[in-house]
Amino acid sequence: MIKTQIQLEDWQYSSLKKAGAEAGRSLSDLIRESVSLFLKSNKNKNMNPLQELAGKYSSRSTENLKAHDRAWAESIR
C-alpha cells in the first residue's frame, strides 16, 4: 500500500467516523472502499459505446448484410 494524505470537509470526516464506528471499521478502510467503488463505476465510462453493446443482444444471420457490414458484425462477436 501507498501512504497518502487527503483533506476532508468537516462533515465528510464526521460522517465517515460515525459510519466506521457503527460498522467497526477504520476511516482509512472506508475511504479505500469508496475509492474502489468510484473507480469501478467509472471503468465502463472509458469504453467505446459499441463495445458496451457487444454481447447484449442475440446474434442474427449476417447473410443479408453488405460485405463491410458483415465484416464489422463478425469482428464484434
VMD Tcl script that draws the C-alpha trace (Angstrom):
set ca {
  {0.00 0.00 0.00}
  {0.99 3.59 -0.53}
  {0.55 6.09 2.25}
  {-1.03 9.39 1.27}
  {-2.73 12.34 2.89}
  {-6.09 13.84 1.98}
  {-8.14 16.72 3.27}
  {-11.82 16.15 4.01}
  {-14.60 18.58 4.72}
  {-15.66 18.54 8.38}
  {-18.98 16.89 7.54}
  {-17.25 14.19 5.47}
  {-14.85 13.35 8.28}
  {-17.52 13.20 10.98}
  {-19.87 11.15 8.78}
  {-17.14 8.66 7.93}
  {-16.01 8.38 11.57}
  {-19.61 7.72 12.65}
  {-20.18 5.13 9.89}
  {-16.89 3.46 10.75}
  {-17.74 3.28 14.45}
  {-21.13 1.77 13.68}
  {-19.62 -0.82 11.33}
  {-16.48 -1.48 13.37}
  {-14.25 -0.29 10.53}
  {-11.50 2.28 10.29}
  {-11.70 5.59 8.50}
  {-8.99 4.52 6.06}
  {-10.85 1.28 5.29}
  {-14.00 3.22 4.39}
  {-12.03 5.63 2.21}
  {-10.29 2.77 0.37}
  {-13.66 1.10 -0.25}
  {-15.12 4.39 -1.51}
  {-12.23 4.91 -3.91}
  {-12.59 1.35 -5.22}
  {-16.32 1.80 -5.83}
  {-15.70 5.10 -7.60}
  {-13.03 3.61 -9.86}
  {-15.16 0.56 -10.71}
  {-18.17 2.72 -11.56}
  {-16.06 4.88 -13.88}
  {-14.39 1.93 -15.57}
  {-17.23 1.45 -18.09}
  {-17.26 5.15 -18.97}
  {-13.92 4.69 -20.74}
  {-15.33 2.05 -23.08}
  {-16.27 2.69 -26.67}
  {-20.11 2.85 -26.91}
  {-20.06 -0.02 -29.43}
  {-18.01 -2.14 -27.03}
  {-20.67 -1.61 -24.37}
  {-23.29 -3.10 -26.72}
  {-21.24 -6.14 -27.69}
  {-22.80 -9.30 -26.31}
  {-26.02 -7.67 -25.10}
  {-28.17 -8.80 -28.00}
  {-28.68 -12.15 -29.67}
  {-26.90 -12.65 -32.95}
  {-28.75 -12.73 -36.24}
  {-27.80 -14.04 -39.62}
  {-25.29 -11.88 -41.49}
  {-26.23 -13.30 -44.89}
  {-28.24 -10.25 -45.99}
  {-25.60 -7.72 -44.97}
  {-23.21 -5.96 -47.30}
  {-19.63 -7.18 -47.10}
  {-18.36 -4.28 -44.98}
  {-21.29 -4.62 -42.55}
  {-20.79 -8.37 -42.35}
  {-17.09 -7.90 -41.55}
  {-17.94 -5.43 -38.80}
  {-20.61 -7.73 -37.34}
  {-18.17 -10.64 -37.28}
  {-15.44 -8.53 -35.68}
  {-17.55 -7.69 -32.61}
  {-18.78 -11.21 -31.91}
}
mol new
graphics top color blue
foreach p $ca { graphics top sphere $p radius 0.5 }
foreach p [lrange $ca 0 end-1] q [lrange $ca 1 end] { graphics top cylinder $p $q radius 0.2 }
display resetview
